[in-house]
Amino acid sequence: MKTRRNQRGGKRLGEGSHGIVYNLCSATDHDSFCDGLAKFDIQSITLSTLRGTNHITDVEKIHSFVTKLSKERGKIVKILKSSFFDNSIETKYNKEIEMNRWILSIYKDHSAKYLTIEPVHGAVGAMIVAEGHPPLYVVFGTKCDNHYALSLPSFLTHLLESIVILNKHEMIHNDIKPDNIVKCGRRYKLIDWGGSHIALIKNRPMNNLTTNPLAWYCYGYNSSLCSISIPQSFKLELPSVYASDVFQKIYATVWKEFALVATRSREELHEEFKYTFDVFQLGMSLLILIYNKPAYHKKYIPVVQRFTSLLDPFKNAKEALEYVRSIE
């Protein structure tokens, strides 16, 4: 009898709002996605490649592809799931595939250095139809570590280098937070590109925990609603951070400065800050990661203050990167 665990892909490595992550295949993990997949009577596989789609219905070709997958190492697979806000897994899958294709086209030859998005046998993802089961919508990627020792300043320089590339293409990630930062070998990388968008366009921020309040303000939110929602998020999700003196001081400064600059038009502020919304989020993420590490405070609390300044913001990520390199 097939267990729910096998049907869903084996031992999960993590779970987010959009999907559940498993080892794709592993020589040591005998409960990987590939092991679960081998137990299915697969009727068809639709591969989403960088150029389009490839439908596999021939039994021998299906078996050949599954065999190729079983030899992969160091890869993960995310099985997309429905949510309260979006019940269409197929729609969610198509959006993620298109976003991954877009991001890969931006980073081009540098994708291996900065991204965890990695096509497996030419496929970014796949829809797998098996007899007696609903379709599985899966996205491939590189396996990295989401539990890592913080190393500064490389943490900042690696991520800022990635954001600089986004800025060159007039884009922002829009959802930088500790959960969306991983370490692959010695390099820190951003993940979860679902909220990324063109910086020229006002777009709803993806999270309250680290987002510049001006991003909410420019999007159209009332400033009082903004000031209420963000601390509530901290109280619910990160009470120890929210209660710390170091966070309270940064937070108080941000809101004092917000009150001064929010007297200007939303359009003017969006134009000035659009390329530093990611920098602000990176600064707040750093604050969350070092709030209980006093050894970092003397040198890096001033960095957080600079990254989150609303009165003297960086012009873009390149300027922030030059600042970090100057204090190394």
C-alpha positions, 0 to 999 in steps of 0.5 A: 500500500502506498503511503501518503509520504511516498505519494508526496515525494518522500522525506520533506526538506522544507515547506513554504506557502507554495510548495514542499521541497524534497531531495530529487534523488539521493544515494543516501536518502532512500525516501527521495522523490525519485524513489516515490516516483518509481512506484507510480504508474506514470501515464505522461510527463510534460517537461517545461524547458527553457524554450517551451514544453516537451510531452512524453507519453511513450512508456520507454521514453518515460522510463528513460527519463525517470532513470536519468532522474534517478542518477541526479545528485545534489538537486531538489524538487518542489512539489507545488500545492494549493493554498487558501489564496490560490487553489489552481496548482496548474496556474501557480506552476505556469507562473513559476515556470515563466518566472524561472525562465525570465530570471534565468534569461536575466542572469544568463551565463552567471546563473550558476553563480547567483541562482539555485534555479537549475534545469535538470536534463533541460527541464525547469519543471514537469507535470507528471500524470500517474494512474489513479493520482492527481497530477504532480506539478514539480519544479527543479533546483539546486540543493543548498543549505538554509541553516548556515553560519553567518559570515560577514561581509560575504553575506552582504557582498554576495547578495548585493552582487546578485541585486546589482544584476537585477537593477541593471535589468530594472528589476527587484526581488521584492521578498528578501528575508532570512527564509529566502536566503540560502548558502550553496557551498561558500556562496549566499544566494536568493531564492523564491522569485515569485514576487520579483517584478520590474522596478518601474512598476508599482507592485505590492510588497510580498512580506511585512517583516523586512519591507521598506514601509515606503514600498507599502506607501507607494503601493497605495496603503495608508501609512497608519495601516502600514505602521500597525501591520508590520510590528504585529508581524514581528510580534507573531513571528519573531517575538525575540527580535521584536523585543530586542533593544537593537531592533526597537532602536532601528525600528523607531528610527525607520518610522520617524524617518518615514513620517518625514518623507511620506509627506512627499508624493507617492510617485516621487518617492517610488522614483527615488527608492525603487532600486533600494527596496531590496537593499532595505530588505537586505538590511532588515534581514541582516538585523534579524540574523545578528540581533542575538550576536553581539560580536557583530553589533559594533561593526554591522549595526551602523551598516543596518542603519545605513541600509535602512535609512530613508533620509539618506538612501542609497541610489541603488544596489551598486552604491550599497555594494561599494559601501560594504566593500569600503568597510571590509 
